[in-house]
């Protein structure tokens, strides 16, 4: 404490007594005895060399010096309280801005957000789903999860996972235990901008299916839309198994075979941290992501696994 200032505890007791001009109400608000209040006020008056209260048989009243000190102390305490609240807010609440592919955000990230919030309650995630294909497309992000068949150039980019494709449809298209025939089925495709992604071509080439035309069918702007179309029986889809774990377990989608085809696309983590605080947050988020990829989604998070968990934050 600065030598030219009176003891802080005496000032605190004085401020409580000055507000109501009552030692009794001061002791009640501070949870101390009336004797303790009287001793602190006496100590303050001895330090100042002037009385701050008049004592009468009716109680106490502020002296002119006491009123002057009361105004200064209240102003000082209010300023300290404001500064402390601002410091607590800035230290406890941190924000991490990330951009994700739409389907990844809705079907992979959303069910796991409750786990992240439990572990890192002081970090606010700001999630966007802008269409980005290279570093030049990114604006004001701390990190990006990119969907690509290769690492982004000229940046800190590392692989998270490669897609594992399965061929599936709604049970509505099955005939008992028999899956729909590809030659007769409507194929569901996903677009990458204005270009249809060659998932069916890749699948047919890997399986040697020469009697299936991979081009006709229905095309959608996101994989999530393809999955929703498959759920209502609109056709057969090639889908990353990770994005339909819940549907496959529930039986609302059925794989036409046990075959899985890897890639060629996958998810990449792009670190765009600009300062020490951002780097620390990005590293923490990256480690959490790695733990989520290493372990399957726990049954305890099933209640949070609906896409609606991010209504207003994620775009389809």
N, C-alpha and C positions, 0 to 999 in steps of 0.2 A: 504494500500500500504506500502511496506517495506520502511523505512526511508532512506535507502541507494540507493534507486532507484528514478529516476526522475518521475514526474507525467505521468501516462499511456497515457493520452490524448495528451500530448506533444510528446511522443514517436510515437504515431500513426500518428500525423500530420507530424513529421519529416520523418518517413518512406515513406509517400506518396510523400513528396517533394524531398527526396533523390533519389527515383527511376528515376525521370525525370530531376532532378536539375531544377525544375520550381515551384515557388510558385503558379503561375496561374493554372497549370495543377493539382496541389495538391488541390486547392480550388474547382476545377471542379469535381474531383473524390470524394471529401469528402462532397460536397454540402454545403460549407461554404464560407464566404467572404475571399478575399485576405488579408484583415486586420486581420481576425481571425487567418489565417495561420501565418502571420508575428508575431502576439503576442505570439502564442504558441512556435514558434522557438526562439524568444527572451527569453521567460521564461525558455526554455531548456538550452540555452546558459548561462543564469545567474546562473542556478542550477549547471551546469557543471563547470563554470568558464573559459571556452574556447569557441571560435566561432566554429560553425559547417558548416557555409557557408561563402564564400566570396561574398560580394555584389559589383557588377559592373554596369555600365550603360547598359550592355548587358543582365543582369540577375544575377543569383546566380550560384556559383560552390561550391562543397563540399571541405572543408578543409581536411588536412590529418586526423585530429581528427574526422571530420564528416564522412569520408570514413570508418574509423575503427568502429565508432558507427553504421553506416548504415549496415555493414556486420553483426554485432552482433544482431541488432534489427531484420533484415530480417530472420536470422536463428531462433531467438527466436519465432517470430510470426508464422513462418511456423511450428515449433514444436508444438506450442499451438494449431494451427488450426488442425493439424493431430490428436492430443490427443482429442480435442473436437469432431471431426467427429467420432472417434472410440467410445467415450463414448456415443454419441447420437445413434450410430448404435446398440450398445450393450443394451442400455436401451429401445430403441423403438421397436426392433425386438426380439421377443421371439418365441421359437419353442416348439410345443407340438407334441410328437410322439405317435400315437395311432394305434392299430391294430383292424381291423373290419372283420366280416364275409363278403365274397365277395358280396353276394346279398344284404345284409344290406348296404354295402358301395355304391353300384351302384344305388339301387332303393330307399333307405330311406335317406341316408346321402347326396348323390350328389345333390338332389333338394334343400337341405337346406343350402348348403355351402355358397351361396350368402348372406343369412341372417347372418350367423356367421361372414363372412368377413365384413359386414356392421357394426356389433356391436363391433368387435374386430379386427380392421384393423392392429394392431401391432403384432398379433399372427399368425405365420405361422404354418399350420397344415401339418405334415408329416404322410401320411396315407399308411399303409400297409395292406395286406389281407392274411397274412401267416396262414396256417392251424395250429391252436393251440387248444388243448383240456384240458390243465392243466398248472399250473404255470411253470412247468419245460420246457414247449415248448416255452416260451416267451423270446425274446432277445431284450434288449435296447428299451423298451417302457415305456412311462409315465403312460399309461392306456390301457386297453383292453376292448372291448365289445365282450363278449363270447356268443356263441350259445350253450345252454346246457339245460338239464332237472333238474339241481340242481346247487346250488352255488359251486364255487370252494373252496376247503379246504385250510386252512392255509394262508388266505389272506383277504384283505378288499374287499369283493364281495357283491353287492346288486342287487336286481332284478330291471330291467327296464320295461319289459313287457312280457306277455305270448302271444304266437301266437294264433290268432283267424282264424281257417282254414275255407275256403269256397271251395266248389267243383265247378269248372268252365271249360269252353271250349270256343273256337272260335265260333262265330255265323255260321261259315261255316259248322259246324257239326249239326246244328239245322235243323229241318224240320218245317219251319214256326215258330209257337209258341211252338213246341214240342222239348224238349231237347233230346240229344242223349241217347239211352238206355245203361246203364252201362254194361249189359250183353253182348252187342255187341261192346262196345267201347274199344279203346286202352288206357290203363292206363299209366300215366306218373309218373315216380318215381325219387326221388333224392337220391344220394348216400352220405354216410358219410364215406369217405375213401373207403374201400373195402366192406362196409356193406350198404345194401339198407335200408333206413329209413322206419319204419313201419307206414307211414302216412295213407296209405289206410287201413291197418289192424285196426288202431286206429279209423278211420272214420267208417268203417263197423261195428265194435263192438259198437260204440256209437249210431249208427243208427239201429242196429239190422238187418243189411243186410246179410242174410245167403246165398243168392243165387248169390252173387258176389265173384268171385275168386280174391283176392287182390294182387296176386303175379305176374302174367304175365304182360308184357308191355314193355315200353322203359325206360331205366334208364340213368340219367345224373349226372354229377359230382357236379353241383350247382343248386340251386333253380332258379337262373336267367335263366339257360339253359332250365329248365322245363317250365318256363313262356314263353320264346321265342318259344319253340316247340308248346305250347298250342296256341299261337297267330297265327301260320300258319296252325292250324287245325290238328296237329299230334295226338291229343288225348285229354283225360280229365285229369285234374290235381287237386290235393288237395294243396292249396296255402294259405299262411298267407295273409289275406285280406290287411294288411298294405302295402304289397309289390306291390299290383296291383291296388291301388286307382285310378291312372290316367287311366288305361286300362278299369276298370269297369265303370268309369264316361264317358269315350268316347264310350263305347259299343264295343270295339275291343275284350273284353272278357266278357262273360255272366255267371253269377252264375246259376247253374242248379236248385237251390232252395234257400229259405231264411235261410236255416239251417246253423249254425256256430258251430264248435266244438273247444273248448279251448285246447291248449297245445298238448302234455305235455311239449314240449320244449318252450324256450323263450330266451330273451336276458338279459345278466347280465353285470353290470359295475364292472370292476376290477381295483382298484386303486393301482398303482405301483410306486407312487411318492417317490423319494429318498431324496429330500432336500426341503428347504423352498420355493424356487422359483417354483419347480415342483409341490409341493403340492398346491400352490396358483393357478397355471394354471389348474391343474386337477380339483380343486374345481369349478373354473369358468366354465370349459367345462361341468362338471357334472350338474351344475345348468342350463346351456343353454340346455342341452339334456332334462332335466326334463320339461322345458318350451315348448320344441318342442313336447314332448309326450302329454302334457296337451292340446295343441291346434292343430287343423288340419292344414295341409299345406295350406298356403294362396294362393289365386289365383294369387297374384302378383309374385310369384316365378315360375309360370308355364313355363316361358321362359327358366328357368335354370334347368328344370326337366328332360332333356335328359341325358341318361347314358354317352353320349360323353363328358359331362362337366368335367369328370375326366380322359380323355384319357391320357395314359402314366403314370397315378398314380395308378389307380385301375386295378386289374386283374379280369378276368371273372371267 
